[in-house]
Amino acid sequence: MRDLSIIYVRYVGPTSSGPRLGPYLNDPGKLCPACNAAIAAGDATAVIPLGPGANMDAQERAQAGRAYNAVAIEIHWRCAGGAT
């Protein structure tokens, strides 16, 4: 099993799902953390913000309700509830 690829996105507060990306072209074969199946080239994906992580500046900005650089993961669009 591959490690999760952590990415960073600009984020303000919680939403129901992240933005739709795709078709997926980076690092084909990475496992989707939601379903544990490989993400193939051409798959639509979603970015799911997890929060500010260990970055103190990002934590302060998040607590103040301001935009911050969030730690995020990429999953299949269908796993995020998107229509295929």
PyMOL Python script that loads the backbone (N, CA, C, O; Angstrom):
from pymol import cmd

cmd.read_pdbstr("""\
ATOM      1  N   MET A   1       0.847  -1.181   0.000  1.00  0.00           N
ATOM      2  CA  MET A   1       0.000   0.000   0.000  1.00  0.00           C
ATOM      3  C   MET A   1       0.887   1.236   0.000  1.00  0.00           C
ATOM      4  O   MET A   1       1.858   1.316   0.752  1.00  0.00           O
ATOM      5  N   ARG A   2       0.548   2.191  -0.843  1.00  0.00           N
ATOM      6  CA  ARG A   2       1.317   3.433  -0.921  1.00  0.00           C
ATOM      7  C   ARG A   2       0.893   4.400   0.167  1.00  0.00           C
ATOM      8  O   ARG A   2      -0.242   4.365   0.641  1.00  0.00           O
ATOM      9  N   ASP A   3       1.829   5.271   0.559  1.00  0.00           N
ATOM     10  CA  ASP A   3       1.504   6.334   1.508  1.00  0.00           C
ATOM     11  C   ASP A   3       0.578   7.339   0.849  1.00  0.00           C
ATOM     12  O   ASP A   3       0.575   7.486  -0.373  1.00  0.00           O
ATOM     13  N   LEU A   4      -0.213   8.032   1.667  1.00  0.00           N
ATOM     14  CA  LEU A   4      -1.064   9.101   1.146  1.00  0.00           C
ATOM     15  C   LEU A   4      -0.196  10.221   0.613  1.00  0.00           C
ATOM     16  O   LEU A   4       0.832  10.549   1.206  1.00  0.00           O
ATOM     17  N   SER A   5      -0.591  10.798  -0.476  1.00  0.00           N
ATOM     18  CA  SER A   5       0.093  11.982  -0.986  1.00  0.00           C
ATOM     19  C   SER A   5      -0.594  13.196  -0.389  1.00  0.00           C
ATOM     20  O   SER A   5      -1.774  13.434  -0.650  1.00  0.00           O
ATOM     21  N   ILE A   6       0.121  13.953   0.398  1.00  0.00           N
ATOM     22  CA  ILE A   6      -0.437  15.143   1.023  1.00  0.00           C
ATOM     23  C   ILE A   6      -0.208  16.321   0.081  1.00  0.00           C
ATOM     24  O   ILE A   6       0.894  16.518  -0.430  1.00  0.00           O
ATOM     25  N   ILE A   7      -1.255  17.092  -0.140  1.00  0.00           N
ATOM     26  CA  ILE A   7      -1.169  18.289  -0.952  1.00  0.00           C
ATOM     27  C   ILE A   7      -1.681  19.450  -0.115  1.00  0.00           C
ATOM     28  O   ILE A   7      -2.261  19.237   0.949  1.00  0.00           O
ATOM     29  N   TYR A   8      -1.477  20.661  -0.578  1.00  0.00           N
ATOM     30  CA  TYR A   8      -1.918  21.834   0.163  1.00  0.00           C
ATOM     31  C   TYR A   8      -2.818  22.677  -0.719  1.00  0.00           C
ATOM     32  O   TYR A   8      -2.513  22.893  -1.892  1.00  0.00           O
ATOM     33  N   VAL A   9      -3.920  23.152  -0.167  1.00  0.00           N
ATOM     34  CA  VAL A   9      -4.870  23.988  -0.898  1.00  0.00           C
ATOM     35  C   VAL A   9      -5.213  25.211  -0.063  1.00  0.00           C
ATOM     36  O   VAL A   9      -5.106  25.181   1.163  1.00  0.00           O
ATOM     37  N   ARG A  10      -5.623  26.281  -0.723  1.00  0.00           N
ATOM     38  CA  ARG A  10      -6.110  27.473  -0.019  1.00  0.00           C
ATOM     39  C   ARG A  10      -7.545  27.188   0.363  1.00  0.00           C
ATOM     40  O   ARG A  10      -8.328  26.766  -0.489  1.00  0.00           O
ATOM     41  N   TYR A  11      -7.917  27.401   1.601  1.00  0.00           N
ATOM     42  CA  TYR A  11      -9.192  26.933   2.113  1.00  0.00           C
ATOM     43  C   TYR A  11      -9.785  27.920   3.100  1.00  0.00           C
ATOM     44  O   TYR A  11      -9.054  28.545   3.870  1.00  0.00           O
ATOM     45  N   VAL A  12     -11.120  28.068   3.085  1.00  0.00           N
ATOM     46  CA  VAL A  12     -11.838  28.883   4.063  1.00  0.00           C
ATOM     47  C   VAL A  12     -13.031  28.078   4.543  1.00  0.00           C
ATOM     48  O   VAL A  12     -14.001  27.909   3.805  1.00  0.00           O
ATOM     49  N   GLY A  13     -12.974  27.580   5.768  1.00  0.00           N
ATOM     50  CA  GLY A  13     -14.098  26.888   6.383  1.00  0.00           C
ATOM     51  C   GLY A  13     -14.538  25.606   5.712  1.00  0.00           C
ATOM     52  O   GLY A  13     -14.136  25.335   4.580  1.00  0.00           O
ATOM     53  N   PRO A  14     -15.365  24.799   6.390  1.00  0.00           N
ATOM     54  CA  PRO A  14     -15.804  23.509   5.864  1.00  0.00           C
ATOM     55  C   PRO A  14     -16.828  23.639   4.738  1.00  0.00           C
ATOM     56  O   PRO A  14     -17.625  24.576   4.712  1.00  0.00           O
ATOM     57  N   THR A  15     -16.793  22.685   3.810  1.00  0.00           N
ATOM     58  CA  THR A  15     -17.774  22.582   2.733  1.00  0.00           C
ATOM     59  C   THR A  15     -18.183  21.127   2.624  1.00  0.00           C
ATOM     60  O   THR A  15     -17.580  20.266   3.265  1.00  0.00           O
ATOM     61  N   SER A  16     -19.201  20.837   1.819  1.00  0.00           N
ATOM     62  CA  SER A  16     -19.680  19.464   1.696  1.00  0.00           C
ATOM     63  C   SER A  16     -18.721  18.588   0.912  1.00  0.00           C
ATOM     64  O   SER A  16     -18.603  17.399   1.208  1.00  0.00           O
ATOM     65  N   SER A  17     -18.043  19.129  -0.064  1.00  0.00           N
ATOM     66  CA  SER A  17     -17.021  18.372  -0.786  1.00  0.00           C
ATOM     67  C   SER A  17     -16.064  19.348  -1.442  1.00  0.00           C
ATOM     68  O   SER A  17     -16.394  20.511  -1.672  1.00  0.00           O
ATOM     69  N   GLY A  18     -14.900  18.866  -1.730  1.00  0.00           N
ATOM     70  CA  GLY A  18     -13.886  19.712  -2.345  1.00  0.00           C
ATOM     71  C   GLY A  18     -14.161  19.929  -3.820  1.00  0.00           C
ATOM     72  O   GLY A  18     -15.110  19.375  -4.374  1.00  0.00           O
ATOM     73  N   PRO A  19     -13.333  20.729  -4.443  1.00  0.00           N
ATOM     74  CA  PRO A  19     -13.512  20.993  -5.872  1.00  0.00           C
ATOM     75  C   PRO A  19     -13.203  19.760  -6.709  1.00  0.00           C
ATOM     76  O   PRO A  19     -12.364  18.941  -6.336  1.00  0.00           O
ATOM     77  N   ARG A  20     -13.888  19.633  -7.843  1.00  0.00           N
ATOM     78  CA  ARG A  20     -13.645  18.516  -8.741  1.00  0.00           C
ATOM     79  C   ARG A  20     -12.389  18.792  -9.554  1.00  0.00           C
ATOM     80  O   ARG A  20     -12.203  19.885 -10.090  1.00  0.00           O
ATOM     81  N   LEU A  21     -11.554  17.807  -9.632  1.00  0.00           N
ATOM     82  CA  LEU A  21     -10.354  17.860 -10.443  1.00  0.00           C
ATOM     83  C   LEU A  21     -10.456  16.790 -11.520  1.00  0.00           C
ATOM     84  O   LEU A  21     -11.388  15.986 -11.517  1.00  0.00           O
ATOM     85  N   GLY A  22      -9.530  16.781 -12.409  1.00  0.00           N
ATOM     86  CA  GLY A  22      -9.488  15.681 -13.356  1.00  0.00           C
ATOM     87  C   GLY A  22      -9.630  16.169 -14.766  1.00  0.00           C
ATOM     88  O   GLY A  22     -10.005  17.317 -15.003  1.00  0.00           O
ATOM     89  N   PRO A  23      -9.337  15.311 -15.692  1.00  0.00           N
ATOM     90  CA  PRO A  23      -8.960  13.928 -15.396  1.00  0.00           C
ATOM     91  C   PRO A  23      -7.619  13.855 -14.677  1.00  0.00           C
ATOM     92  O   PRO A  23      -6.731  14.680 -14.893  1.00  0.00           O
ATOM     93  N   TYR A  24      -7.496  12.861 -13.827  1.00  0.00           N
ATOM     94  CA  TYR A  24      -6.310  12.672 -13.001  1.00  0.00           C
ATOM     95  C   TYR A  24      -5.121  12.295 -13.876  1.00  0.00           C
ATOM     96  O   TYR A  24      -5.202  11.357 -14.670  1.00  0.00           O
ATOM     97  N   LEU A  25      -4.030  13.016 -13.732  1.00  0.00           N
ATOM     98  CA  LEU A  25      -2.843  12.740 -14.539  1.00  0.00           C
ATOM     99  C   LEU A  25      -1.583  12.549 -13.712  1.00  0.00           C
ATOM    100  O   LEU A  25      -0.603  12.001 -14.217  1.00  0.00           O
ATOM    101  N   ASN A  26      -1.576  12.981 -12.465  1.00  0.00           N
ATOM    102  CA  ASN A  26      -0.372  12.900 -11.628  1.00  0.00           C
ATOM    103  C   ASN A  26      -0.335  11.607 -10.830  1.00  0.00           C
ATOM    104  O   ASN A  26      -1.336  11.204 -10.239  1.00  0.00           O
ATOM    105  N   ASP A  27       0.817  10.964 -10.818  1.00  0.00           N
ATOM    106  CA  ASP A  27       1.050   9.772  -9.990  1.00  0.00           C
ATOM    107  C   ASP A  27      -0.032   8.706 -10.139  1.00  0.00           C
ATOM    108  O   ASP A  27      -0.623   8.299  -9.139  1.00  0.00           O
ATOM    109  N   PRO A  28      -0.312   8.234 -11.383  1.00  0.00           N
ATOM    110  CA  PRO A  28      -1.308   7.170 -11.541  1.00  0.00           C
ATOM    111  C   PRO A  28      -0.923   5.946 -10.704  1.00  0.00           C
ATOM    112  O   PRO A  28       0.257   5.623 -10.573  1.00  0.00           O
ATOM    113  N   GLY A  29      -1.893   5.294 -10.159  1.00  0.00           N
ATOM    114  CA  GLY A  29      -1.661   4.124  -9.324  1.00  0.00           C
ATOM    115  C   GLY A  29      -1.717   4.428  -7.849  1.00  0.00           C
ATOM    116  O   GLY A  29      -1.751   3.506  -7.034  1.00  0.00           O
ATOM    117  N   LYS A  30      -1.729   5.725  -7.471  1.00  0.00           N
ATOM    118  CA  LYS A  30      -1.872   6.092  -6.059  1.00  0.00           C
ATOM    119  C   LYS A  30      -3.210   5.561  -5.575  1.00  0.00           C
ATOM    120  O   LYS A  30      -4.203   5.618  -6.300  1.00  0.00           O
ATOM    121  N   LEU A  31      -3.239   5.050  -4.363  1.00  0.00           N
ATOM    122  CA  LEU A  31      -4.493   4.514  -3.822  1.00  0.00           C
ATOM    123  C   LEU A  31      -5.375   5.630  -3.282  1.00  0.00           C
ATOM    124  O   LEU A  31      -4.898   6.554  -2.624  1.00  0.00           O
ATOM    125  N   CYS A  32      -6.665   5.531  -3.570  1.00  0.00           N
ATOM    126  CA  CYS A  32      -7.656   6.455  -3.029  1.00  0.00           C
ATOM    127  C   CYS A  32      -7.848   6.122  -1.550  1.00  0.00           C
ATOM    128  O   CYS A  32      -8.156   4.975  -1.226  1.00  0.00           O
ATOM    129  N   PRO A  33      -7.676   7.087  -0.640  1.00  0.00           N
ATOM    130  CA  PRO A  33      -7.842   6.805   0.781  1.00  0.00           C
ATOM    131  C   PRO A  33      -9.269   6.423   1.170  1.00  0.00           C
ATOM    132  O   PRO A  33      -9.477   5.825   2.226  1.00  0.00           O
ATOM    133  N   ALA A  34     -10.247   6.755   0.341  1.00  0.00           N
ATOM    134  CA  ALA A  34     -11.639   6.457   0.673  1.00  0.00           C
ATOM    135  C   ALA A  34     -12.035   5.021   0.341  1.00  0.00           C
ATOM    136  O   ALA A  34     -12.749   4.380   1.112  1.00  0.00           O
ATOM    137  N   CYS A  35     -11.568   4.506  -0.817  1.00  0.00           N
ATOM    138  CA  CYS A  35     -11.994   3.166  -1.243  1.00  0.00           C
ATOM    139  C   CYS A  35     -10.837   2.184  -1.396  1.00  0.00           C
ATOM    140  O   CYS A  35     -11.057   0.996  -1.633  1.00  0.00           O
ATOM    141  N   ASN A  36      -9.616   2.670  -1.262  1.00  0.00           N
ATOM    142  CA  ASN A  36      -8.408   1.854  -1.353  1.00  0.00           C
ATOM    143  C   ASN A  36      -8.167   1.271  -2.745  1.00  0.00           C
ATOM    144  O   ASN A  36      -7.360   0.354  -2.896  1.00  0.00           O
ATOM    145  N   ALA A  37      -8.853   1.790  -3.759  1.00  0.00           N
ATOM    146  CA  ALA A  37      -8.616   1.368  -5.142  1.00  0.00           C
ATOM    147  C   ALA A  37      -7.677   2.378  -5.794  1.00  0.00           C
ATOM    148  O   ALA A  37      -7.621   3.539  -5.389  1.00  0.00           O
ATOM    149  N   ALA A  38      -6.948   1.929  -6.799  1.00  0.00           N
ATOM    150  CA  ALA A  38      -6.002   2.806  -7.481  1.00  0.00           C
ATOM    151  C   ALA A  38      -6.728   3.923  -8.219  1.00  0.00           C
ATOM    152  O   ALA A  38      -7.803   3.710  -8.780  1.00  0.00           O
ATOM    153  N   ILE A  39      -6.136   5.110  -8.215  1.00  0.00           N
ATOM    154  CA  ILE A  39      -6.637   6.215  -9.019  1.00  0.00           C
ATOM    155  C   ILE A  39      -5.926   6.123 -10.362  1.00  0.00           C
ATOM    156  O   ILE A  39      -4.700   6.211 -10.429  1.00  0.00           O
ATOM    157  N   ALA A  40      -6.689   5.949 -11.417  1.00  0.00           N
ATOM    158  CA  ALA A  40      -6.127   5.759 -12.751  1.00  0.00           C
ATOM    159  C   ALA A  40      -6.060   7.084 -13.501  1.00  0.00           C
ATOM    160  O   ALA A  40      -6.809   8.018 -13.215  1.00  0.00           O
ATOM    161  N   ALA A  41      -5.150   7.143 -14.461  1.00  0.00           N
ATOM    162  CA  ALA A  41      -5.082   8.313 -15.334  1.00  0.00           C
ATOM    163  C   ALA A  41      -6.442   8.491 -15.992  1.00  0.00           C
ATOM    164  O   ALA A  41      -7.014   7.527 -16.499  1.00  0.00           O
ATOM    165  N   GLY A  42      -6.965   9.707 -15.989  1.00  0.00           N
ATOM    166  CA  GLY A  42      -8.269   9.992 -16.568  1.00  0.00           C
ATOM    167  C   GLY A  42      -9.400  10.001 -15.563  1.00  0.00           C
ATOM    168  O   GLY A  42     -10.489  10.481 -15.880  1.00  0.00           O
ATOM    169  N   ASP A  43      -9.181   9.480 -14.345  1.00  0.00           N
ATOM    170  CA  ASP A  43     -10.222   9.504 -13.306  1.00  0.00           C
ATOM    171  C   ASP A  43     -10.458  10.934 -12.827  1.00  0.00           C
ATOM    172  O   ASP A  43      -9.509  11.698 -12.651  1.00  0.00           O
ATOM    173  N   ALA A  44     -11.712  11.288 -12.619  1.00  0.00           N
ATOM    174  CA  ALA A  44     -12.036  12.561 -11.979  1.00  0.00           C
ATOM    175  C   ALA A  44     -11.775  12.395 -10.490  1.00  0.00           C
ATOM    176  O   ALA A  44     -12.082  11.353  -9.911  1.00  0.00           O
ATOM    177  N   THR A  45     -11.205  13.428  -9.872  1.00  0.00           N
ATOM    178  CA  THR A  45     -10.881  13.355  -8.452  1.00  0.00           C
ATOM    179  C   THR A  45     -11.396  14.601  -7.736  1.00  0.00           C
ATOM    180  O   THR A  45     -11.759  15.592  -8.370  1.00  0.00           O
ATOM    181  N   ALA A  46     -11.422  14.536  -6.418  1.00  0.00           N
ATOM    182  CA  ALA A  46     -11.812  15.662  -5.572  1.00  0.00           C
ATOM    183  C   ALA A  46     -10.719  15.899  -4.545  1.00  0.00           C
ATOM    184  O   ALA A  46     -10.071  14.958  -4.086  1.00  0.00           O
ATOM    185  N   VAL A  47     -10.520  17.147  -4.192  1.00  0.00           N
ATOM    186  CA  VAL A  47      -9.576  17.507  -3.134  1.00  0.00           C
ATOM    187  C   VAL A  47     -10.382  17.713  -1.860  1.00  0.00           C
ATOM    188  O   VAL A  47     -11.322  18.508  -1.833  1.00  0.00           O
ATOM    189  N   ILE A  48     -10.011  16.996  -0.808  1.00  0.00           N
ATOM    190  CA  ILE A  48     -10.706  17.082   0.475  1.00  0.00           C
ATOM    191  C   ILE A  48      -9.773  17.738   1.494  1.00  0.00           C
ATOM    192  O   ILE A  48      -8.797  17.120   1.917  1.00  0.00           O
ATOM    193  N   PRO A  49     -10.057  18.979   1.893  1.00  0.00           N
ATOM    194  CA  PRO A  49      -9.224  19.646   2.907  1.00  0.00           C
ATOM    195  C   PRO A  49      -9.379  18.947   4.257  1.00  0.00           C
ATOM    196  O   PRO A  49     -10.493  18.620   4.667  1.00  0.00           O
ATOM    197  N   LEU A  50      -8.264  18.721   4.943  1.00  0.00           N
ATOM    198  CA  LEU A  50      -8.281  18.076   6.253  1.00  0.00           C
ATOM    199  C   LEU A  50      -8.149  19.065   7.396  1.00  0.00           C
ATOM    200  O   LEU A  50      -8.616  18.800   8.504  1.00  0.00           O
ATOM    201  N   GLY A  51      -7.525  20.191   7.141  1.00  0.00           N
ATOM    202  CA  GLY A  51      -7.334  21.190   8.184  1.00  0.00           C
ATOM    203  C   GLY A  51      -5.965  21.826   8.070  1.00  0.00           C
ATOM    204  O   GLY A  51      -5.243  21.579   7.104  1.00  0.00           O
ATOM    205  N   PRO A  52      -5.599  22.646   9.051  1.00  0.00           N
ATOM    206  CA  PRO A  52      -4.357  23.393   8.952  1.00  0.00           C
ATOM    207  C   PRO A  52      -3.097  22.586   9.247  1.00  0.00           C
ATOM    208  O   PRO A  52      -1.991  23.076   9.017  1.00  0.00           O
ATOM    209  N   GLY A  53      -3.239  21.373   9.745  1.00  0.00           N
ATOM    210  CA  GLY A  53      -2.054  20.578  10.068  1.00  0.00           C
ATOM    211  C   GLY A  53      -1.260  21.207  11.197  1.00  0.00           C
ATOM    212  O   GLY A  53      -1.829  21.864  12.070  1.00  0.00           O
ATOM    213  N   ALA A  54       0.046  21.012  11.186  1.00  0.00           N
ATOM    214  CA  ALA A  54       0.907  21.477  12.270  1.00  0.00           C
ATOM    215  C   ALA A  54       1.365  22.914  12.094  1.00  0.00           C
ATOM    216  O   ALA A  54       2.035  23.453  12.975  1.00  0.00           O
ATOM    217  N   ASN A  55       1.026  23.545  10.989  1.00  0.00           N
ATOM    218  CA  ASN A  55       1.466  24.911  10.716  1.00  0.00           C
ATOM    219  C   ASN A  55       0.746  25.877  11.650  1.00  0.00           C
ATOM    220  O   ASN A  55      -0.474  26.022  11.580  1.00  0.00           O
ATOM    221  N   MET A  56       1.501  26.534  12.520  1.00  0.00           N
ATOM    222  CA  MET A  56       0.905  27.423  13.537  1.00  0.00           C
ATOM    223  C   MET A  56       0.192  28.617  12.904  1.00  0.00           C
ATOM    224  O   MET A  56      -0.883  29.005  13.362  1.00  0.00           O
ATOM    225  N   ASP A  57       0.771  29.200  11.865  1.00  0.00           N
ATOM    226  CA  ASP A  57       0.132  30.331  11.186  1.00  0.00           C
ATOM    227  C   ASP A  57      -1.205  29.888  10.588  1.00  0.00           C
ATOM    228  O   ASP A  57      -2.205  30.595  10.709  1.00  0.00           O
ATOM    229  N   ALA A  58      -1.220  28.730   9.951  1.00  0.00           N
ATOM    230  CA  ALA A  58      -2.465  28.214   9.361  1.00  0.00           C
ATOM    231  C   ALA A  58      -3.494  27.928  10.456  1.00  0.00           C
ATOM    232  O   ALA A  58      -4.682  28.189  10.264  1.00  0.00           O
ATOM    233  N   GLN A  59      -3.060  27.401  11.587  1.00  0.00           N
ATOM    234  CA  GLN A  59      -3.980  27.134  12.698  1.00  0.00           C
ATOM    235  C   GLN A  59      -4.613  28.429  13.206  1.00  0.00           C
ATOM    236  O   GLN A  59      -5.818  28.482  13.454  1.00  0.00           O
ATOM    237  N   GLU A  60      -3.800  29.466  13.358  1.00  0.00           N
ATOM    238  CA  GLU A  60      -4.326  30.754  13.828  1.00  0.00           C
ATOM    239  C   GLU A  60      -5.309  31.347  12.821  1.00  0.00           C
ATOM    240  O   GLU A  60      -6.360  31.858  13.206  1.00  0.00           O
ATOM    241  N   ARG A  61      -4.970  31.280  11.532  1.00  0.00           N
ATOM    242  CA  ARG A  61      -5.853  31.805  10.498  1.00  0.00           C
ATOM    243  C   ARG A  61      -7.171  31.025  10.471  1.00  0.00           C
ATOM    244  O   ARG A  61      -8.236  31.623  10.319  1.00  0.00           O
ATOM    245  N   ALA A  62      -7.109  29.693  10.617  1.00  0.00           N
ATOM    246  CA  ALA A  62      -8.319  28.866  10.617  1.00  0.00           C
ATOM    247  C   ALA A  62      -9.212  29.215  11.802  1.00  0.00           C
ATOM    248  O   ALA A  62     -10.426  29.348  11.649  1.00  0.00           O
ATOM    249  N   GLN A  63      -8.619  29.363  12.974  1.00  0.00           N
ATOM    250  CA  GLN A  63      -9.398  29.689  14.169  1.00  0.00           C
ATOM    251  C   GLN A  63     -10.033  31.068  14.073  1.00  0.00           C
ATOM    252  O   GLN A  63     -11.069  31.322  14.688  1.00  0.00           O
ATOM    253  N   ALA A  64      -9.413  31.962  13.301  1.00  0.00           N
ATOM    254  CA  ALA A  64      -9.957  33.306  13.115  1.00  0.00           C
ATOM    255  C   ALA A  64     -10.967  33.360  11.966  1.00  0.00           C
ATOM    256  O   ALA A  64     -11.547  34.412  11.698  1.00  0.00           O
ATOM    257  N   GLY A  65     -11.179  32.217  11.280  1.00  0.00           N
ATOM    258  CA  GLY A  65     -12.132  32.175  10.176  1.00  0.00           C
ATOM    259  C   GLY A  65     -11.592  32.767   8.886  1.00  0.00           C
ATOM    260  O   GLY A  65     -12.360  33.122   7.992  1.00  0.00           O
ATOM    261  N   ARG A  66     -10.268  32.876   8.786  1.00  0.00           N
ATOM    262  CA  ARG A  66      -9.638  33.429   7.591  1.00  0.00           C
ATOM    263  C   ARG A  66      -9.119  32.299   6.702  1.00  0.00           C
ATOM    264  O   ARG A  66      -8.985  31.161   7.153  1.00  0.00           O
ATOM    265  N   ALA A  67      -8.833  32.611   5.455  1.00  0.00           N
ATOM    266  CA  ALA A  67      -8.280  31.626   4.525  1.00  0.00           C
ATOM    267  C   ALA A  67      -6.912  31.158   5.018  1.00  0.00           C
ATOM    268  O   ALA A  67      -6.143  31.946   5.569  1.00  0.00           O
ATOM    269  N   TYR A  68      -6.614  29.891   4.820  1.00  0.00           N
ATOM    270  CA  TYR A  68      -5.325  29.334   5.225  1.00  0.00           C
ATOM    271  C   TYR A  68      -4.931  28.226   4.260  1.00  0.00           C
ATOM    272  O   TYR A  68      -5.764  27.726   3.503  1.00  0.00           O
ATOM    273  N   ASN A  69      -3.672  27.850   4.289  1.00  0.00           N
ATOM    274  CA  ASN A  69      -3.199  26.738   3.480  1.00  0.00           C
ATOM    275  C   ASN A  69      -3.497  25.447   4.235  1.00  0.00           C
ATOM    276  O   ASN A  69      -2.908  25.178   5.282  1.00  0.00           O
ATOM    277  N   ALA A  70      -4.416  24.655   3.692  1.00  0.00           N
ATOM    278  CA  ALA A  70      -4.859  23.438   4.357  1.00  0.00           C
ATOM    279  C   ALA A  70      -4.123  22.214   3.829  1.00  0.00           C
ATOM    280  O   ALA A  70      -3.764  22.144   2.653  1.00  0.00           O
ATOM    281  N   VAL A  71      -3.908  21.260   4.713  1.00  0.00           N
ATOM    282  CA  VAL A  71      -3.467  19.935   4.303  1.00  0.00           C
ATOM    283  C   VAL A  71      -4.681  19.283   3.648  1.00  0.00           C
ATOM    284  O   VAL A  71      -5.790  19.384   4.172  1.00  0.00           O
ATOM    285  N   ALA A  72      -4.489  18.622   2.517  1.00  0.00           N
ATOM    286  CA  ALA A  72      -5.613  18.029   1.799  1.00  0.00           C
ATOM    287  C   ALA A  72      -5.201  16.702   1.180  1.00  0.00           C
ATOM    288  O   ALA A  72      -4.016  16.442   0.976  1.00  0.00           O
ATOM    289  N   ILE A  73      -6.188  15.865   0.885  1.00  0.00           N
ATOM    290  CA  ILE A  73      -5.945  14.619   0.173  1.00  0.00           C
ATOM    291  C   ILE A  73      -6.793  14.610  -1.091  1.00  0.00           C
ATOM    292  O   ILE A  73      -7.790  15.325  -1.190  1.00  0.00           O
ATOM    293  N   GLU A  74      -6.389  13.804  -2.041  1.00  0.00           N
ATOM    294  CA  GLU A  74      -7.130  13.671  -3.290  1.00  0.00           C
ATOM    295  C   GLU A  74      -7.762  12.283  -3.318  1.00  0.00           C
ATOM    296  O   GLU A  74      -7.088  11.280  -3.087  1.00  0.00           O
ATOM    297  N   ILE A  75      -9.070  12.236  -3.606  1.00  0.00           N
ATOM    298  CA  ILE A  75      -9.794  10.961  -3.681  1.00  0.00           C
ATOM    299  C   ILE A  75     -10.597  10.935  -4.979  1.00  0.00           C
ATOM    300  O   ILE A  75     -10.727  11.952  -5.660  1.00  0.00           O
ATOM    301  N   HIS A  76     -11.140   9.750  -5.318  1.00  0.00           N
ATOM    302  CA  HIS A  76     -12.016   9.649  -6.484  1.00  0.00           C
ATOM    303  C   HIS A  76     -13.201  10.604  -6.314  1.00  0.00           C
ATOM    304  O   HIS A  76     -13.716  10.771  -5.209  1.00  0.00           O
ATOM    305  N   TRP A  77     -13.623  11.223  -7.404  1.00  0.00           N
ATOM    306  CA  TRP A  77     -14.784  12.116  -7.386  1.00  0.00           C
ATOM    307  C   TRP A  77     -16.021  11.369  -6.897  1.00  0.00           C
ATOM    308  O   TRP A  77     -16.798  11.918  -6.115  1.00  0.00           O
ATOM    309  N   ARG A  78     -16.215  10.135  -7.339  1.00  0.00           N
ATOM    310  CA  ARG A  78     -17.391   9.350  -6.924  1.00  0.00           C
ATOM    311  C   ARG A  78     -17.339   9.036  -5.418  1.00  0.00           C
ATOM    312  O   ARG A  78     -18.383   8.927  -4.775  1.00  0.00           O
ATOM    313  N   CYS A  79     -16.128   8.891  -4.855  1.00  0.00           N
ATOM    314  CA  CYS A  79     -15.991   8.628  -3.415  1.00  0.00           C
ATOM    315  C   CYS A  79     -16.355   9.871  -2.598  1.00  0.00           C
ATOM    316  O   CYS A  79     -16.712   9.757  -1.426  1.00  0.00           O
ATOM    317  N   ALA A  80     -16.266  11.052  -3.206  1.00  0.00           N
ATOM    318  CA  ALA A  80     -16.631  12.300  -2.538  1.00  0.00           C
ATOM    319  C   ALA A  80     -18.116  12.607  -2.727  1.00  0.00           C
ATOM    320  O   ALA A  80     -18.592  13.658  -2.298  1.00  0.00           O
ATOM    321  N   GLY A  81     -18.842  11.699  -3.362  1.00  0.00           N
ATOM    322  CA  GLY A  81     -20.270  11.897  -3.568  1.00  0.00           C
ATOM    323  C   GLY A  81     -20.622  12.528  -4.880  1.00  0.00           C
ATOM    324  O   GLY A  81     -21.787  12.841  -5.124  1.00  0.00           O
ATOM    325  N   GLY A  82     -19.626  12.727  -5.751  1.00  0.00           N
ATOM    326  CA  GLY A  82     -19.885  13.316  -7.062  1.00  0.00           C
ATOM    327  C   GLY A  82     -20.492  12.310  -8.009  1.00  0.00           C
ATOM    328  O   GLY A  82     -20.199  11.117  -7.934  1.00  0.00           O
ATOM    329  N   ALA A  83     -21.336  12.789  -8.899  1.00  0.00           N
ATOM    330  CA  ALA A  83     -21.939  11.922  -9.923  1.00  0.00           C
ATOM    331  C   ALA A  83     -20.878  11.566 -10.955  1.00  0.00           C
ATOM    332  O   ALA A  83     -20.067  12.408 -11.338  1.00  0.00           O
ATOM    333  N   THR A  84     -20.888  10.336 -11.394  1.00  0.00           N
ATOM    334  CA  THR A  84     -19.887   9.904 -12.384  1.00  0.00           C
ATOM    335  C   THR A  84     -20.318  10.193 -13.783  1.00  0.00           C
ATOM    336  O   THR A  84     -19.589   9.891 -14.728  1.00  0.00           O
TER     337      THR A  84
END
""", "prot")
cmd.dss("prot")
cmd.show_as("cartoon", "prot")
cmd.util.cbc("prot")
cmd.orient("prot")
